[in-house]
Amino acid sequence: MPIQLFVPTFSVDECLAEIRECLELGWTGLGFKTVQFESAWKEYTGQSHAHFLNSATGGLHLAVNILKETRGWQDGDEIITTPLTFISPNLAILYENLMPVFADVDEYLCLDPVDVEQKITPRTRAVMFVGLGGNPGKFEAVKELCRRRGLALILDGAHMAGTRLHGAIPDADAVIYSFQAVKNLPTGDAGMVCFQDGTLDAIARKKSWLGISKDTFARSGEKGAYKWLYDVEYIGFKYHGNSIMAAIALPGLKHLEQNNAYRRLVAGWYREGLANNSRLKVVPEPPDSLPSQHLFQILVDNRDELVLALNAEEIYPGVHYRDNRDYPMYSQSEETAPRARWASEHVLSLPMHLRLTKADVDTVVEALNRLA
Ligand SMILES: *Cc1c(COP(=O)(O)O)cnc(C)c1O
């Protein structure tokens, strides 16, 4: 049996029961289950606001867009970000005509607070922190730096559903989660944006539905007689989530803690099995953290040959990520992040999902200890 990088697992009957409710009621869109999931998510994370979307990419864009507008940022202002990430957070910066400034990563492969501080200029407005693989890196230090220097902080928590740091779910001006098909809490495609400030949450709710100022659910209440008379306050986007995706997310959230615990068990097996292999380095776990363990990452010298050799044995690891500066829209960016560059050429994500058995992990470990 091939050992894949990601295999999403759903509690099928529970998902179908939730979806059945939507279909029987005749309510598959915005409202109903999206409201239920937002409440459940707020309760789970302790965040004061949560707005369910059709993707995390939309959430990242809304965060940058709304912070820019409400704080009066100008085109060309800078957001310090990591080059070692999925393309969404950095594209979100470009959507708003802002300038991504790439800082380097640390041993956790997340933004290094020391280098972030060095990259601050008079035009810096925010930091975009990505918790790579669900590990929070030195998020606390970056948060403290943002507070001290008056910068906004956006947390791309696409990998971080369930991650805890010092016992709590990390918070920022905006935290964005992904419920895309292979993330820790998978649906078909969905995301969440959690603003700390209720005013910004209210703007996000309008902007995520084309700028319309009331959602369908509210409009079909007693004031529904004139429901076509809604205002369009903003040139908004079509980013809101729907009840079918929320129906898949609700049971997923119920099982998230248990599922992440299993991921950490798998990670422990990898750590143990690879502990004596001096030819590779396991990305460490930040102190006093409980990572969601979306990824399990190692750094290895012969990465590209190793991938081919593992594939030949039907083991399919992944790479997270290609240095974003390789893409043409960042060709102007200088090589200001050498560790990220190096990591991008040596990092490897091992299979990490809920169907992996101890025997699967032993197979991967044995192959790595032979081939790395
Ligand atoms: C998956 C991912 C996103 C985007 O999530 P979508 O829900 O697919 O838009 C953003 N950032 C990171 C780090 C991701 O891995």
Ligand as a Chemical Component Dictionary entry (heavy atoms), coordinates in Angstrom:
data_LIG
# 
_chem_comp.id                   LIG 
_chem_comp.type                 NON-POLYMER 
_chem_comp.pdbx_formal_charge   0 
_chem_comp.three_letter_code    LIG 
# 
loop_
_chem_comp_atom.comp_id 
_chem_comp_atom.atom_id 
_chem_comp_atom.alt_atom_id 
_chem_comp_atom.type_symbol 
_chem_comp_atom.charge 
_chem_comp_atom.model_Cartn_x 
_chem_comp_atom.model_Cartn_y 
_chem_comp_atom.model_Cartn_z 
_chem_comp_atom.pdbx_ordinal 
LIG C1 C1 C 0 -3.676 26.183 2.652 1  
LIG C2 C2 C 0 -3.003 27.435 3.069 2  
LIG C3 C3 C 0 -3.585 28.689 2.867 3  
LIG C4 C4 C 0 -4.819 28.889 2.050 4  
LIG O1 O1 O 0 -5.893 28.171 2.464 5  
LIG P1 P1 P 0 -7.191 28.069 1.519 6  
LIG O2 O2 O 0 -8.276 27.745 2.492 7  
LIG O3 O3 O 0 -6.905 26.956 0.562 8  
LIG O4 O4 O 0 -7.363 29.354 0.827 9  
LIG C5 C5 C 0 -2.961 29.808 3.381 10 
LIG N1 N1 N 0 -1.800 29.709 4.034 11 
LIG C6 C6 C 0 -1.182 28.528 4.225 12 
LIG C7 C7 C 0 0.104  28.482 4.985 13 
LIG C8 C8 C 0 -1.752 27.356 3.725 14 
LIG O5 O5 O 0 -1.129 26.190 3.864 15 
# 
loop_
_chem_comp_bond.comp_id 
_chem_comp_bond.atom_id_1 
_chem_comp_bond.atom_id_2 
_chem_comp_bond.value_order 
_chem_comp_bond.pdbx_ordinal 
LIG C1 C2 SING 1  
LIG C2 C3 SING 2  
LIG C2 C8 DOUB 3  
LIG C3 C4 SING 4  
LIG C3 C5 DOUB 5  
LIG C4 O1 SING 6  
LIG O1 P1 SING 7  
LIG P1 O2 DOUB 8  
LIG P1 O3 SING 9  
LIG P1 O4 SING 10 
LIG C5 N1 SING 11 
LIG N1 C6 DOUB 12 
LIG C6 C7 SING 13 
LIG C6 C8 SING 14 
LIG C8 O5 SING 15 
# 
